[in-house]
C-alpha cells in the first residue's frame, strides 16, 4: 500500500511501538504485539470530499459562536425497553454511538434484537448487521423472541464500507453492529479484531452516524480481564459505554453505564433472562430479597442507591476459623480493598478480634455495590456471622465507615428510608448526620423507626440487641 506505515500494536492495551517487543511496557502483557499496516493519513482524500463520501454535504465546516448554538436539548429515540432507556438517560440520542460489552452469552445480542424489533415496529426501518452469524441464525433467534417486523432488516456483512453504503441507501432510524470485532476495512493490512481494524471501523461508523443523525449500537467483546477488547481507544471514540453484568448460572442481568455523554453513569437497568428473552424487573428490591432466609446470621439488608433508583440488597458474610497461618478474604459484589479496611476497623476500633479469621462477603442476586453507603451493611454482616447472631428483624442499614470508627453521612437518606418502608421494613439504622439533616416532617411521615448512630460501635448495638466487646 502506497504511503502505508508499519507499527507493532499491543492487542491488550493499544500501546504502539516501532519494533516488536515480547512484553508490553504499558500493561505488562506478554506476546501481545501484532504487526499492523495502516495508510498514511497525509495522502488520503481531500477534505472537501469527506462529506460526500459519507453521505454529508461535502462542505468544510465553519466555526460557530457558542452563544448562537441552540440549547433546545438532544433528540432521543426510545428503545421501547424502560430499563434500557433508563441506563441510556431516557433513550438513545440521534447520531450517537453506543458500545455495549459483556461476557459471551450474557444477552448482548438478545437485548439489542429486542430493542431493534421495538423500534422497527413503531419508528421505522432498523438495520441489524451481523458479522458473526448468518441471516438464518439471526432469524432463529428472532423467531424465539417474537421479532418479526418487516421493517427490521438483517445484513450479514463484515466489510465496514459496505455497511456504510447500506446505511446511505436504506437510511434507517437505527443501526446495530454485532459485533465490531468482526468488521474489516480492506485498506488496512491487519486482520479483523485487531486494534487498528477496530479503531478504524469504529471511526468510519461514527462519522456516518454523526453526519446522518442515525444512532449506532456496537457490540464489543471483552477480554479475560473483563475490559472491552479494543480496548480503551475504542471507549474514547464512542459516546456511551454500557456493560452487561451477571453470572451465567443466575437469571438476573444488570446493565451499567461506564461512560455516557448524554446522561448519568450511575443508573442501572435490571433484567431477568427468560425463554422469551430479557424481561424487565419492575420491582428490583423485592426480587433481590425474595430468597433471603429469615433469621439467618450473617445476612443484613443494605439500602443503596443506583443513580435515581433506591435498591434494597442482601449482603451476606461468613466468618470461619482459619486453618492456615494466613487468613483468607474473598469478596463478590463489593470492593475487596474496601472490605479489608472495614475488617481492620472492626478489629481495631470496634473490638472484634477477627483479624485471624477467614472472611467471605457476598452480595446476593449478582448485584455490585460500589458506593460507600454499603460499609455499614458489610460490617454488620461480618459481625453477625462472627457472633452467630442474626440482625434485628425488619431492619435495614446504610452508612459510610471511617478509619477512626466513625459513621459518616451519605446522600439521599430519605429515599433509602422510603424504599425500606415500601418493602415493609420497620427500622433503619443510619448515620446521625443524616438524621439531623432530615426534617421533622420526613421523620414523622416515614413510618419507620429511625435509629441514628455516630460510631460504628453504636450502629452495631442498634442492629443487634446486644453486642459484647
N, C-alpha and C positions, 0 to 999 in steps of 0.2 A: 504494500500500500504506500502510495506516494505521500510523503510528509508524515508517515507513521513513526511513532517512537515506542521504545520498549521499556517497560518498567516491571519490577517484581513487587507484587502486592500481597500483603498478608490477608488470607481469607477469613481470619477471625476478627481483626480489628480495623483493617483497611490501611495499615501503615505501608508506605511506598518506599522502595529502595532501588538504586540504580544497579544493584547486583544481588544475586541470590544469597540468602543467609539461612542458616539452619534454625536459628532461634530468633523470634521477633523481639526486638528491643522494647516494643511498646506494651505487648500483652504477655510476653514470655512463653508463647506457644511455639512448639517445635514442628518443623517441616510443614509450615503453613504458607510459604511463599510460592506464588504461581506467576509465571511469566505472562504478561498481558501486552498486547499491541493495541494502540489506540491512535486514531488520526489526529494530526496536529490541528488544533482549532484555528490557527492563524491562516490556514489555506482552505478553510471551509467556505460555504456560500456567503455572498454579501448580505449585510443586514437588511437591505430593502426587500429581500426575497423570503425572509424568515416568516413573516406573517402570512404570505400567500402559500408557502409550503405547508403550514399547519392550519390553514382554513381561516386565517385572520385577514385583515385589510391590507397588510403588506406595508403600511406606512410606519415610519420611525416615530416612536412615542415621544411626546414633548412633556417637559416638566410642568406641573400644575401647582399653584399656591395651595398650601394645606388648608387655608381658610375657606377656599372655594370647593373643597371636596365635600360631597353630600354625606351626611351622617344619619341617613334615614334608617339604617340598620340593614343587616345582611338578609338575603332571601334564603329561606330554609325549606328543604324538602323532607316531609315526614316519611319515615320508612314503614309506618303502619304498625310498628312494634314499640310500645310505650317504653319498655325498659331500655331498648336500644337508643331511642330518641333521647332519653334522659342522660345517658352517658355522652352522647354527641353534643348535648347542650340545647336540645329542642328540635333536633333534626339535622340533616346534612346540608351544609352551605353549598350553594351553587358554585361550581368551579373549584371546589376543594378536593384535595387528595387525602384519603383516609387509609392508613395502613393498619391491618388487623393481624395479629400474630398469636400463636399459641401452639401447644403440643399437638402432634399428629393425632387425628381422630377426636379432638375435643369438641368440634362443632363449628369451625370457622366457615366452611363451605355451606353447611346446613343453614346457619342463620342468614348468610348473605343471599342464599337462594330464596329463603322465606321473605326477606326484605325486597328482593327483586320482583317476586311474584306479587307482593302487595302493591308496590309502586306501579308495576306494569298494568295491574287491574284497574288502577284509579287515575294514574297520571299520564301514561304514555309508554312509548317503546323503551325497553331496557335491553342493553346488550350485555350478555354474560359470556365472557371469553374464558375458555378452559384450555390450559396448556398441559394438564396432567391426565385428563380423562378424555374419552371420546364423546361424541354427541350422544350416542346411545347410553353410555354410562350416566351422563348427567340426566338424561331422560328417565332412567330408572329411579334415581333419587327424587326427581321432580314428581314422579307418579306417587311415590311413597309419601311425599309432603303435601300432595294435592295442588301442586303448582302446574296449572295447565293453560295459562293465559296465552293467547295468540300474540300478544304484544311483548312477550318475553322471548327474545331471540338468543340462541346459543351458537357460538362460533368457536370451533376448535382450531386454534391458531397460536403459533409461538413467535412469529415474526412481528415485532413491535411496529414496523412500518405498515404492515397490512392491517394491524389493529387500528392504527390512527386513521388510515384511509377508510376503514369501515365506520369509524366514528364520524368522519366528514360526510360519508354517503348516507348513513342511516339517520344521523342526527338524533341520538337517543337522549332521554332525560336522565339516565344513569348508566354507568359502565362498571362492571365487575371484572377484575383480572384475577384469575385463580390458576396459578399463582405467579407473582412477579419473578420468582427464581427460574421459571421456565421460559420467560420472554428472552428474545435474542435480537440483537442488532447485527446484521450481516457485515456492516462496515468494520466491526471490531473483530480481532482475531482470536479473542478468548472464548472459552466455552460458556454455555448458558449457566447461570447461577454464580458466576464469578463476580468479584467486587465491581470490576469495570462494566460488565454487562448489566448487573442490577442497577447500578447508579445511572448509566446512560439511558436505559429503558425507562426508568422512573422519571428522569428529566424530560424525555420526549412525551410521555403520557401527561406529565404535569403541565407542559406548555400547551398541549392540546386541550386539557381540561380548563386552564385559565382563559385561553382565547375563545373557546366555545361556550364557556359557562356551564360545563357538564361535570357533575361530581363523579369521582372515580374512587372505587374501593379496590385496594390491593391486598391480596392475601400473602402474608410473609411467613416463611418457615422460621423455626427457632433453632438455635444451636444447642449443644449439650448443656451449656451453662444457663439456658433459658432466655438468652437475648435473641432479637430478631436477626437472622442471617442477613448480612448485607454490608456492614451492620449499622453503626451509629451514623455513618454518612447517609444512609437511607432515611433514618429517622429525622435528620436535619432537613431533608428536602421536602417531606410531606407536611401537611397541615395538622393532621391528627394521628396519634398513635394509640391504638387500643390493644390490650392484652386479654386473651381468654384464659381464665384460670379455672382450675378444678382438677379433681382426680378421676382417672379413668374408671375406677370402681365406685364412684359416687355420682349420684344423679344430678347434683347441683352444679351449675356453671355460673361463673361470675365474669362480667366484662368490666375492665377498669381502664381508665384513660391515663396514659403516661405523659401525653402531650396533647394539648388542644388549643389552637389559636382562636377558636370561636366559642369557648366555653370553659367550664371548670374541670380540673383534673381530679377533683375529689369525689365525683359521682361514681356510683357503681350500678350495674344492672345485674339482676339475679334471675337465673332461668333454671328450669329443670328439664333434663333430657327425657323425652318420651319416644314411643314408636312412631309418632307423627311429627317429630322434630322437636325444636326447643320451645317450651311453653313458659310464659312469664309467671313469676311468683308474685301474686298480688299482695300477700302478707308475709314478707320475708322473716320478720321476727318470730311469728308464730310457727313458721315452717322450720326455722333453725332450732327452736326449742321443743319441737314436737316429740322428740325421742329422749328428752332429758330425764334421767332417773330421779325419782323423788327421794329426798332424804339421804342422798349418797355423799360421802365425804370426798372432798377433792373437786367438787363441782360448784361453780359460782357463776351467776349471771351478770354480765357487764353491759351497761347501757352505753353504746358507742354511737358515733355519728359519721356517716359517709356522705360528704357533700351536704345536701339539704335533707338527707334521709336518716332518721334515727333507727338504729338496729339494736335489738337485744340478742346477744350471742352467749353461748355457754363456753366458759373457759374451764378446762379440766387439768388437773395436776395429779401426779403420782410421785410420792416420796418413798423410796425404798432404801434399805440398808446396803451400802456399797460393799461388794465382795472383793474389790481390788483396792489398791492403795490410792488410785486416782478416781475421784467421784465423777460420774458420768452426767452430762447435761444434754438433753435432747428437746428441741422445740419444733412445733409445727403450727404455723399460722401466726406466730409472734416473733419479734426480732430476738435473735439469740443473745446478742450483746446487751440488749435492754433487760432481758430476763436475768442475765448474770449480775447486773447491777442491783436488781431487786432482791436477788438471793443474798448478795453481800449486805444490803441494808437490813434485811430481816435478821441476818446473823449478828451484825454489829450494833444496830440501833434498836431493834425490837426485842432482842434477847432470845432468839430461837437458834439453837445450835444445829443448823442444817448444813453447815459448810462441808461436812464429810459424807453427806447423803447423796445417793443418785436421785436426780430430779428430772421428771419428764413433764412437759407442758404441751397441751394441745388445744386448739380452738375447734370445736365441733362444727360439722357442716361444710368444711373446706373453706371457711372464711379466713382472710388475712387481716389482722388488726395492726395498723401502723401508727395510730395516734397514741400519745402518752396517757390519755384518759383510761386506758386499759391497765395501767400499772397496778392500781388497787385490786382489780379483779385477779390479776396474776398472783399477787402476794397473798390474797385471801384464799385462793385455790391451793397454793402450796402449803399454807398453814393448816388448812382444813384436812389435807391428806396427811401431813406430818403428825398432827394430833388426833387424827381419825375422828374429827368432829364435823358434822355437816353444818353448813351455813344455816342461819335462821330462815324459816320458811317464807316464801314470797318476798325475798329481799334481793334488790338489785344494787350494784355498786358502780362507782366510777370515780376517778381522781388520779392525778399525777403524783408519783412518789419522788421526793428529792433525796439527795445523798445524805442530808442531815436527818432523815427520817420524817421530814415534814410532809404534809399533804397539800399540794398546790392546786389552785383552782383551774378549771377547764372551761371551754367555751360551750355555749348552747345548753346550759344545765336544765333550763325549763323544758326544752324539747325532749331531753332524755327522760325527765321525770314524767312527762305526759305520755310518752311511749310505754313506760313501765306501768302506769295506771291503766292504759288501754288494754294491756295484756293481763290485768288482774293482780299485779304486784302491790303489796301493802306497805312496804318500807323501801326507802332509798338511802344509802349511806354515801355521802359526798363531802367534798371539802367545805370547811366552814366559810371560806371566802365566797364560795358560790351561794351559800345560804344567806350571807349578809347582803349579797347583791340582788337577791330575789325580793320582789316587793311583797307586802303583806297579802295583797290580792292573789298573787301567784301561790304563796304558801297556803292560804286558806282554801283556794279553789282547786288545788292539786288532788285532794282526796287521798293522798299518800303521806304516811308518816315520814318526814324528812329528818334525818339524823346527820348533823354536821360534825366533822372531826378535823382537828388542826394537825394531828400527827398520825403516822401510820399505826402506832400502838392504839390510839383511841378508835381509829376506824375498825381495827380488827376486833376490839372489845364490843363494838356495836354490831359487827357482822355475826359474831358468835356470842352466845350468852355470857360466858366467862372464858377468858384466855389466861392461863397461868404463864408465868415467866419461864 
